[in-house]
Amino acid sequence: MFRALAGGRRLTRHPVKPGTASGRPLDDFVSAFEEYEAVRQSGLFDARWYQTRHPQLPAGEARLFDHYLASGWKQGADPSPYFDGADYLAAHPDVAASGVNPLVHYVLQGAAEGRAIRAPADTDAAAADVAFSVILATFNRAGIIEDAIDAVLGQTHRNFELIIVDDGSTDGTQERLRARYGAELESGRIVYLRFSRNIGVSSARNAGLLVARHPWIAYVDSDNTIRPRFLDAFARRIVVEDGTMTFYARFHQESRQRIIGKPFDLDELRQQNYIDLGVFVHNISCFRELGGFDISLRRLVDWDVILKFVHRFPPVFIGEVLLNYRDRDAAKLNRISDREAVTLPMARILRRYKVRPTVTTVIVSYNQKDYIAQAIESVLAQRGDFFHDIVVADDGSTDGTAEIVRDFHARYAHRMRVIGDGVNRGISGNFRRAFETAGGEFLAVLEGDDYWSDKNKLARQIAFLQENPDCSMVFCKIEIETPGTRGRTTLERQDRLNTDKLDGSDFLADPSLNLIANFSSCLFRSDVMKALPNGLFRHRLSEIALAFHLETLGPIGYLDRPMSVYRQHAQGVWTGATEEAQRASGRLVREAALRVARDVYKPAIQAIIDTKYGAPSPG
């Protein structure tokens, strides 16, 4: 099969026959195989179509491809309805004179040289009827948008409209477009929509979808350019692959000078995107049946909508390179991908499509400059087969904690994000804000003066909750570290536990009611934490009240393994409080537990309050 390349001759090396690599350099053999694969995967050879034109040939893609390479092209056969070999040779006499297979030449050399190709004439009529609405969403790209528009207007396929959705640009985009493209706007070739303010690319594209007049949808970005045959290539595939609703092609990334795109593999696409929206075409019915772009996402919106559509409508891959992805000067374009963390949308998408476990860890901090670095480092050190979305929620620290957090964020921007505006909201307010921003399926908490001592803490707790779907949460044994003392100690009340699933009676068996003792030891289900009743935040969110609430939703899991360290120090919220303040707070958190507990436990909780705390708190 390798020898068939270039009609028995190679473009760059000597011919190599399979099975006869001995006596020739190994890299010659490898290069021949790579060239063979490049042509086969170009998308310009269609085995099914070739078989219909040559029914006497034995079936099988490899055999049909070898026939075309060895003799078919010499007999005037075309490899697909997308490539006219005779036209290519007529248009490029130097290729004809060389005796090289026209498809081989184009794939290995001609495409890079910018040589044009066309499809066989007998496919023209049907392809010409395929109509596209091309959607271009833009914001403040007046200086570069014309290249993108001109690339669309210069398409060899003419059955299209270009819908430009201006997402509230303030740089003169509207005036520039009206001055340059007045005729196209007047004729309806270009449709221009403008938002009065910047809303976001997802809303802009959805607006374009709502006004689209044609059944096939393509997208262009203002900083990229599609190649002249872009629409023609898709139109011909749409005709041949009747009933297919989604298609995608390859693209050229300028910054790395590489071609990106590969045959469809849903499992691989769910792990990492390799389809750019700029080379993705779908039928409008995908939008009407499944919805459009998720306006709650600010990053990875393209990947999300592609996954949504191809899960329902598997795509056809086009091996041609149809887009120039112009990211060579990306820093000058002020892309959102260069400004905002990707962890939140990544966690949400991986969770949405059930790719792998996702966990958001919330590090809550306030004036903990001596401890926050170790806390963050212990979170970064977590390992396991899960996606980790790390959030630091600083509650307006004034002691230098915020500066340390910012330094970590600068170094690990791809792994963590920071929320907070310098305003102190208090313990409950900071917790609530942090919980709301969680993107993962699971939610872990680490207080800024604590740290995790086991790199597998999250992995073990995730595994427990997956294996025990009835459990509402899980916590682990903690160790206590006190400055000025050697070693760490455990809690006697946790040492006495002899089960891995607890209910309210287990908590009532201990006079403190506080078997969890510290939020830093916990892993929760995110959706549950986002729906906590307001009453739990009234005084301060506490482990006691939360446990009695979550126990109503399912058992509370316990791992008898120390994986989290609780620091007792004079600046701590609890250990730093006066005895009177501890007593008042203790009553309030148990009254909160009383309000949310099962009825069967309320008499016992009330008795503990009356016995230990006396008269009820005011109000």
KOLBA-460682 format. One line per field, with one value per residue (C-alpha): x, y, z; residue number from 1. Coordinates in steps of 0.2 Angstrom, whole numbers. Layout:
N
px (X, ...)
py (Y, ...)
pz (Z, ...)
num (NUM, ...)
END
This chain:
619
px (0, 14, 21, 5, 8, 12, 9, 24, 35, 36, 36, 51, 59, 62, 47, 45, 36, 27, 37, 53, 60, 76, 91, 82, 83, 69, 64, 60, 48, 40, 39, 30, 17, 14, 11, -1, -10, -11, -19, -31, -37, -38, -57, -55, -56, -74, -74, -92, -94, -79, -87, -103, -93, -83, -95, -83, -70, -69, -76, -66, -59, -41, -43, -53, -40, -26, -34, -36, -18, -11, -22, -38, -32, -23, -39, -47, -57, -60, -57, -73, -87, -76, -60, -59, -42, -43, -47, -32, -20, -27, -25, -8, 3, 18, 9, 3, 20, 28, 17, 11, -6, -16, -24, -7, 1, -13, -13, 6, 11, -3, -14, 1, 5, -13, -17, -36, -46, -64, -77, -83, -96, -109, -111, -112, -131, -136, -123, -128, -145, -138, -141, -131, -133, -116, -115, -102, -103, -91, -86, -74, -65, -67, -48, -48, -66, -65, -53, -66, -80, -71, -67, -85, -90, -77, -84, -85, -102, -114, -130, -128, -131, -119, -127, -116, -121, -113, -112, -112, -96, -90, -75, -85, -88, -106, -100, -86, -97, -110, -97, -88, -102, -117, -121, -121, -131, -144, -145, -147, -131, -126, -138, -133, -139, -133, -135, -136, -124, -112, -121, -109, -105, -117, -132, -125, -124, -141, -148, -140, -148, -165, -165, -156, -166, -157, -156, -137, -127, -109, -99, -85, -75, -69, -51, -51, -53, -62, -54, -63, -70, -76, -95, -93, -84, -98, -111, -105, -104, -121, -127, -118, -121, -140, -148, -132, -135, -117, -101, -83, -67, -48, -40, -23, -17, -5, 4, 11, 10, 0, -15, -29, -43, -45, -59, -73, -71, -84, -75, -60, -70, -78, -61, -54, -60, -52, -66, -66, -83, -76, -75, -92, -108, -125, -143, -154, -165, -151, -153, -172, -172, -158, -156, -142, -127, -127, -127, -122, -105, -91, -78, -78, -95, -90, -85, -101, -113, -103, -104, -123, -126, -114, -121, -137, -132, -115, -104, -96, -77, -70, -51, -49, -41, -54, -50, -35, -35, -26, -19, -1, -5, -17, -11, -17, -35, -40, -48, -58, -48, -33, -42, -53, -50, -56, -59, -77, -84, -73, -80, -98, -95, -86, -100, -114, -108, -102, -84, -76, -79, -78, -75, -74, -63, -68, -54, -62, -50, -49, -34, -24, -8, 3, -7, -15, 0, 0, -18, -17, -2, -11, -26, -15, -6, -22, -21, -33, -44, -55, -56, -52, -59, -51, -58, -51, -64, -56, -67, -59, -43, -32, -17, -8, -18, -26, -9, -3, -18, -15, 3, -3, -17, -3, 6, -8, -21, -25, -30, -38, -48, -51, -68, -70, -71, -62, -78, -80, -96, -94, -92, -109, -109, -93, -98, -114, -105, -92, -105, -115, -100, -96, -95, -91, -102, -94, -89, -75, -71, -54, -53, -38, -29, -31, -23, -25, -12, -16, -14, -28, -41, -52, -50, -55, -70, -76, -75, -85, -99, -99, -100, -113, -126, -138, -125, -128, -109, -94, -81, -64, -55, -46, -30, -27, -12, -8, 6, 19, 16, 24, 14, -4, -19, -36, -53, -59, -77, -71, -60, -75, -85, -86, -97, -95, -113, -120, -137, -144, -144, -125, -123, -135, -124, -110, -114, -106, -117, -102, -94, -88, -79, -72, -78, -61, -64, -79, -84, -102, -113, -113, -132, -136, -125, -132, -150, -147, -161, -158, -159, -143, -134, -143, -130, -115, -115, -110, -105, -119, -134, -128, -126, -144, -150, -140, -145, -163, -157, -147, -134, -118, -102, -87, -69, -59, -43, -35, -33, -36, -27, -37, -26, -30, -23, -28, -34, -46, -64, -69, -53, -50, -67, -71, -80, -95, -95, -92, -107, -119, -113, -115, -133, -137, -130, -139, -155, -152, -150, -166, -175, -169, -168, -180, -194, -189, -172, -179, -184, -166, -158, -170, -165, -146, -149, -159, -147, -131, -136, -150, -162, -165, -156, -164, -175)
py (0, 12, 10, 16, 33, 45, 32, 22, 36, 46, 65, 66, 49, 33, 21, 8, -8, -16, -30, -25, -12, -21, -13, 4, 17, 14, 33, 30, 16, 27, 42, 32, 26, 43, 50, 35, 39, 58, 55, 41, 53, 68, 66, 67, 48, 41, 22, 20, 33, 25, 8, 14, 20, 4, -10, -24, -20, -30, -21, -14, 3, -2, -12, 2, 15, 5, 3, 21, 25, 11, 12, 21, 39, 34, 28, 45, 39, 52, 48, 56, 68, 81, 80, 81, 74, 78, 96, 97, 91, 103, 117, 113, 107, 105, 91, 83, 83, 75, 59, 61, 56, 72, 68, 63, 79, 90, 82, 82, 98, 107, 112, 120, 129, 136, 126, 126, 111, 108, 94, 83, 93, 80, 85, 103, 105, 96, 105, 122, 120, 118, 135, 141, 154, 159, 167, 179, 185, 200, 212, 226, 219, 233, 232, 214, 209, 213, 199, 187, 195, 195, 177, 173, 184, 176, 158, 148, 142, 156, 150, 158, 173, 181, 185, 197, 199, 214, 211, 229, 235, 252, 253, 259, 242, 247, 262, 253, 239, 250, 260, 245, 233, 244, 235, 218, 224, 232, 216, 205, 195, 202, 203, 215, 214, 224, 223, 239, 232, 218, 202, 188, 177, 163, 176, 183, 166, 161, 177, 173, 156, 163, 174, 161, 159, 143, 125, 123, 133, 138, 149, 161, 171, 189, 184, 168, 166, 152, 146, 149, 131, 130, 131, 121, 106, 106, 107, 92, 81, 86, 80, 64, 60, 63, 62, 67, 82, 87, 89, 95, 98, 101, 118, 126, 134, 148, 150, 132, 129, 113, 105, 100, 88, 69, 56, 56, 48, 53, 46, 56, 72, 71, 71, 86, 96, 94, 101, 120, 128, 137, 121, 114, 114, 108, 108, 121, 106, 102, 120, 118, 101, 103, 121, 133, 140, 139, 158, 153, 148, 161, 149, 132, 137, 130, 113, 112, 115, 103, 89, 93, 91, 76, 66, 66, 67, 59, 69, 66, 71, 80, 78, 94, 110, 123, 136, 147, 149, 165, 165, 170, 187, 181, 193, 207, 201, 202, 185, 179, 163, 173, 182, 170, 154, 138, 127, 132, 129, 113, 106, 109, 102, 86, 84, 87, 74, 62, 61, 59, 64, 83, 91, 109, 113, 129, 137, 150, 162, 177, 185, 168, 174, 162, 147, 150, 145, 127, 126, 130, 118, 104, 106, 108, 91, 81, 67, 55, 52, 67, 85, 98, 115, 125, 141, 153, 163, 177, 186, 203, 199, 214, 205, 200, 184, 191, 195, 177, 171, 182, 176, 157, 162, 170, 154, 142, 152, 136, 126, 139, 154, 167, 175, 190, 209, 214, 216, 205, 196, 185, 166, 162, 175, 169, 150, 154, 164, 150, 136, 145, 146, 127, 118, 101, 86, 86, 100, 100, 113, 118, 132, 143, 139, 120, 108, 91, 78, 65, 68, 55, 63, 68, 52, 42, 52, 53, 34, 32, 43, 35, 18, 24, 34, 34, 45, 64, 67, 60, 66, 59, 58, 74, 77, 92, 102, 115, 128, 125, 106, 91, 79, 79, 71, 64, 67, 53, 55, 50, 36, 28, 27, 9, 12, 20, 27, 38, 45, 57, 44, 43, 62, 62, 49, 62, 76, 89, 83, 87, 71, 80, 94, 103, 107, 104, 85, 84, 81, 85, 83, 101, 102, 98, 112, 124, 121, 123, 131, 149, 145, 136, 152, 163, 163, 154, 139, 125, 107, 102, 110, 105, 86, 85, 93, 82, 67, 70, 67, 51, 43, 53, 43, 42, 36, 31, 38, 54, 65, 82, 93, 106, 119, 126, 143, 159, 167, 153, 157, 145, 144, 162, 167, 170, 157, 168, 170, 151, 147, 159, 153, 135, 137, 146, 132, 119, 129, 129, 110, 109, 118, 106, 89, 75, 76, 60, 69, 85, 81, 75, 90, 102, 93, 95, 114, 116, 106, 114, 131, 136, 150, 153, 166, 182, 183)
pz (0, 4, -14, -21, -14, -28, -41, -36, -31, -16, -15, -3, -1, -10, -12, 2, -1, 15, 22, 14, 26, 28, 19, 20, 34, 47, 46, 27, 32, 46, 34, 21, 33, 40, 22, 18, 34, 30, 14, 20, 35, 24, 22, 3, 0, 3, 2, 1, -13, -22, -20, -29, -43, -44, -39, -46, -33, -17, -2, 12, 15, 14, -2, -11, -5, -11, -28, -30, -25, -37, -52, -50, -52, -68, -75, -71, -55, -42, -24, -17, -22, -14, -25, -44, -49, -67, -63, -51, -64, -77, -65, -60, -75, -65, -54, -70, -78, -62, -63, -45, -39, -38, -21, -14, -20, -13, 4, 6, -2, -12, 2, 11, -5, -6, -22, -25, -28, -33, -33, -47, -57, -55, -37, -40, -41, -25, -15, -22, -14, 4, 13, 28, 41, 47, 64, 70, 87, 91, 105, 102, 88, 75, 71, 65, 61, 43, 39, 46, 36, 20, 22, 23, 9, -2, -1, -17, -11, -12, -3, 14, 25, 37, 54, 64, 82, 90, 109, 114, 106, 111, 98, 83, 76, 70, 61, 53, 47, 39, 30, 23, 20, 16, 0, 9, 23, 11, 1, 16, 13, 30, 44, 58, 76, 90, 109, 119, 132, 133, 138, 133, 118, 123, 122, 106, 97, 104, 96, 80, 80, 84, 68, 57, 40, 34, 40, 42, 55, 54, 66, 64, 76, 73, 75, 64, 45, 36, 20, 3, 1, 19, 15, -1, 8, 21, 8, -1, 14, 19, 2, 3, 22, 21, 38, 47, 58, 63, 55, 59, 50, 54, 57, 56, 73, 68, 84, 84, 66, 68, 61, 73, 71, 71, 68, 80, 97, 110, 125, 120, 116, 133, 141, 131, 116, 99, 89, 87, 85, 69, 60, 67, 57, 63, 57, 66, 72, 85, 93, 92, 100, 113, 116, 112, 121, 140, 146, 163, 157, 153, 147, 137, 130, 113, 120, 130, 115, 104, 117, 119, 100, 96, 111, 102, 84, 80, 68, 52, 52, 37, 35, 26, 34, 33, 46, 50, 69, 72, 89, 86, 94, 106, 120, 110, 108, 126, 125, 140, 140, 145, 159, 168, 177, 168, 183, 187, 169, 167, 183, 177, 160, 166, 179, 166, 154, 168, 162, 179, 197, 201, 217, 222, 237, 246, 257, 268, 276, 287, 295, 294, 286, 297, 291, 274, 264, 272, 269, 251, 248, 256, 244, 229, 234, 233, 220, 212, 197, 199, 193, 206, 206, 220, 227, 240, 248, 258, 269, 269, 278, 283, 290, 274, 271, 255, 248, 251, 242, 227, 226, 225, 212, 201, 202, 200, 190, 180, 195, 207, 208, 221, 226, 238, 236, 252, 262, 278, 277, 292, 294, 288, 274, 267, 268, 259, 245, 243, 242, 228, 217, 218, 201, 206, 211, 228, 240, 252, 265, 272, 285, 282, 298, 296, 283, 276, 281, 268, 250, 246, 258, 244, 233, 248, 253, 235, 233, 250, 244, 227, 235, 248, 238, 253, 263, 263, 268, 275, 287, 293, 310, 314, 323, 334, 333, 347, 345, 358, 360, 352, 341, 337, 347, 342, 349, 361, 355, 337, 344, 351, 335, 328, 313, 296, 295, 308, 312, 325, 339, 337, 339, 354, 362, 365, 376, 364, 350, 339, 332, 316, 326, 311, 294, 286, 289, 278, 260, 255, 240, 232, 227, 245, 252, 239, 246, 265, 274, 279, 297, 297, 293, 305, 319, 311, 301, 313, 312, 324, 316, 299, 305, 311, 295, 283, 294, 288, 270, 273, 285, 288, 283, 294, 289, 304, 297, 302, 286, 292, 305, 316, 324, 341, 343, 352, 336, 331, 330, 344, 355, 354, 361, 379, 390, 390, 371, 369, 380, 371, 354, 360, 364, 348, 337, 347, 345, 327, 327, 337, 323, 309, 318, 316, 328, 337, 342, 347, 365, 369, 361, 371, 387, 383, 380, 396, 406, 400, 394, 406, 401, 382, 373, 370, 354)
num (1, 2, 3, 4, 5, 6, 7, 8, 9, 10, 11, 12, 13, 14, 15, 16, 17, 18, 19, 20, 21, 22, 23, 24, 25, 26, 27, 28, 29, 30, 31, 32, 33, 34, 35, 36, 37, 38, 39, 40, 41, 42, 43, 44, 45, 46, 47, 48, 49, 50, 51, 52, 53, 54, 55, 56, 57, 58, 59, 60, 61, 62, 63, 64, 65, 66, 67, 68, 69, 70, 71, 72, 73, 74, 75, 76, 77, 78, 79, 80, 81, 82, 83, 84, 85, 86, 87, 88, 89, 90, 91, 92, 93, 94, 95, 96, 97, 98, 99, 100, 101, 102, 103, 104, 105, 106, 107, 108, 109, 110, 111, 112, 113, 114, 115, 116, 117, 118, 119, 120, 121, 122, 123, 124, 125, 126, 127, 128, 129, 130, 131, 132, 133, 134, 135, 136, 137, 138, 139, 140, 141, 142, 143, 144, 145, 146, 147, 148, 149, 150, 151, 152, 153, 154, 155, 156, 157, 158, 159, 160, 161, 162, 163, 164, 165, 166, 167, 168, 169, 170, 171, 172, 173, 174, 175, 176, 177, 178, 179, 180, 181, 182, 183, 184, 185, 186, 187, 188, 189, 190, 191, 192, 193, 194, 195, 196, 197, 198, 199, 200, 201, 202, 203, 204, 205, 206, 207, 208, 209, 210, 211, 212, 213, 214, 215, 216, 217, 218, 219, 220, 221, 222, 223, 224, 225, 226, 227, 228, 229, 230, 231, 232, 233, 234, 235, 236, 237, 238, 239, 240, 241, 242, 243, 244, 245, 246, 247, 248, 249, 250, 251, 252, 253, 254, 255, 256, 257, 258, 259, 260, 261, 262, 263, 264, 265, 266, 267, 268, 269, 270, 271, 272, 273, 274, 275, 276, 277, 278, 279, 280, 281, 282, 283, 284, 285, 286, 287, 288, 289, 290, 291, 292, 293, 294, 295, 296, 297, 298, 299, 300, 301, 302, 303, 304, 305, 306, 307, 308, 309, 310, 311, 312, 313, 314, 315, 316, 317, 318, 319, 320, 321, 322, 323, 324, 325, 326, 327, 328, 329, 330, 331, 332, 333, 334, 335, 336, 337, 338, 339, 340, 341, 342, 343, 344, 345, 346, 347, 348, 349, 350, 351, 352, 353, 354, 355, 356, 357, 358, 359, 360, 361, 362, 363, 364, 365, 366, 367, 368, 369, 370, 371, 372, 373, 374, 375, 376, 377, 378, 379, 380, 381, 382, 383, 384, 385, 386, 387, 388, 389, 390, 391, 392, 393, 394, 395, 396, 397, 398, 399, 400, 401, 402, 403, 404, 405, 406, 407, 408, 409, 410, 411, 412, 413, 414, 415, 416, 417, 418, 419, 420, 421, 422, 423, 424, 425, 426, 427, 428, 429, 430, 431, 432, 433, 434, 435, 436, 437, 438, 439, 440, 441, 442, 443, 444, 445, 446, 447, 448, 449, 450, 451, 452, 453, 454, 455, 456, 457, 458, 459, 460, 461, 462, 463, 464, 465, 466, 467, 468, 469, 470, 471, 472, 473, 474, 475, 476, 477, 478, 479, 480, 481, 482, 483, 484, 485, 486, 487, 488, 489, 490, 491, 492, 493, 494, 495, 496, 497, 498, 499, 500, 501, 502, 503, 504, 505, 506, 507, 508, 509, 510, 511, 512, 513, 514, 515, 516, 517, 518, 519, 520, 521, 522, 523, 524, 525, 526, 527, 528, 529, 530, 531, 532, 533, 534, 535, 536, 537, 538, 539, 540, 541, 542, 543, 544, 545, 546, 547, 548, 549, 550, 551, 552, 553, 554, 555, 556, 557, 558, 559, 560, 561, 562, 563, 564, 565, 566, 567, 568, 569, 570, 571, 572, 573, 574, 575, 576, 577, 578, 579, 580, 581, 582, 583, 584, 585, 586, 587, 588, 589, 590, 591, 592, 593, 594, 595, 596, 597, 598, 599, 600, 601, 602, 603, 604, 605, 606, 607, 608, 609, 610, 611, 612, 613, 614, 615, 616, 617, 618, 619)
END
